[in-house]
Every structure is written in C-alpha cells, then in structure tokens.
C-alpha cells in the first residue's frame, strides 16, 4: 500500500526502512521529514520530538513514529 495525504513521503520512508529498523532498533522512535531522517533512534517519543524540532523546519512538520511490526490499536470509550 502506498501512503497518501499528509506525511505520505515520511510514511513511505518509514515503510521502506521498517524491516531493517525492526532488526536493529525495535521499539525505538524515529523522526522523519520528507526523505530525511533525524540522526539516531530514540528511546522515547519526547526524545525523538526534541531531535526533530532541532533538525527540521517545523513550519513544514515532521513525523515521529515508533518502530513496530504492527501498529497498536487504542480504543477510547
């Protein structure tokens, strides 16, 4: 499946690298803007967010995503 919409480029980069990242950094967080990946993997969302804020143009936005095999599902009721 090819991602569409906002962050489609970032999601494509994530999907392209997911298997390698699962082997090397499972559960870590990564920050991506366009095709650029912030240096390193991070243990927490806050660390990845901070790295993205330092590295990227925040007016354009960037994606922070955790490296998992499948996406967790959250239910709010």
C-alpha positions as CSV (number, residue, x, y, z in Angstrom):
1,X,0.0,0.0,0.0
2,X,1.3,3.4,-1.0
3,X,0.6,6.1,1.7
4,X,-1.3,9.2,0.5
5,X,-2.0,12.5,2.1
6,X,-0.1,14.5,4.7
7,X,3.1,12.7,5.7
8,X,2.9,10.3,2.8
9,X,6.6,10.9,1.9
10,X,7.6,10.3,5.5
11,X,5.4,7.1,5.8
12,X,6.9,5.8,2.6
13,X,10.5,6.3,4.0
14,X,9.4,4.5,7.2
15,X,7.8,1.6,5.3
16,X,10.9,1.3,3.1
17,X,13.2,1.0,6.2
18,X,10.9,-0.8,8.6
19,X,12.3,-4.3,8.3
20,X,15.9,-3.2,8.8
21,X,14.9,-0.9,11.7
22,X,13.0,-3.8,13.3
23,X,16.2,-5.8,13.3
24,X,18.4,-3.0,14.6
25,X,16.1,-0.8,16.7
26,X,12.8,-2.5,17.6
27,X,10.5,-0.3,19.7
28,X,12.7,2.8,19.2
29,X,11.3,6.1,17.9
30,X,12.4,7.9,14.7
31,X,11.8,11.4,13.3
32,X,11.4,11.9,9.6
33,X,10.8,15.0,7.4
34,X,10.4,14.4,3.7
35,X,13.1,11.8,3.0
36,X,15.4,13.0,5.7
37,X,15.8,11.0,8.9
38,X,17.0,12.7,12.1
39,X,20.2,11.3,13.3
40,X,19.7,8.3,15.6
41,X,16.9,6.4,17.2
42,X,15.4,7.4,20.4
43,X,14.0,5.5,23.5
44,X,11.1,7.9,24.0
45,X,8.7,9.9,21.9
46,X,9.8,13.1,23.7
47,X,13.5,12.5,22.7
48,X,12.5,11.9,19.0
49,X,10.3,15.0,19.1
50,X,13.1,17.1,20.5
51,X,15.6,15.9,17.9
52,X,13.0,16.6,15.1
53,X,12.5,20.1,16.5
54,X,16.2,20.7,16.4
55,X,16.9,19.2,13.0
56,X,13.9,20.2,10.9
57,X,11.9,23.2,9.6
58,X,8.9,22.9,12.0
59,X,6.7,25.0,9.7
60,X,6.6,22.1,7.3
61,X,6.0,19.5,10.0
62,X,7.7,16.1,10.6
63,X,6.7,12.6,11.6
64,X,7.7,10.9,14.8
65,X,7.0,7.2,14.6
66,X,7.7,4.1,16.7
67,X,9.3,1.1,15.0
68,X,6.9,-1.8,15.4
69,X,5.9,-4.8,13.3
70,X,2.2,-3.8,13.6
71,X,0.6,-0.6,14.7
72,X,-1.0,-0.8,18.1
73,X,-4.8,-0.1,18.3
74,X,-6.1,2.2,21.0
75,X,-9.7,2.3,22.0
76,X,-11.2,5.2,23.8
77,X,-14.7,4.9,25.1
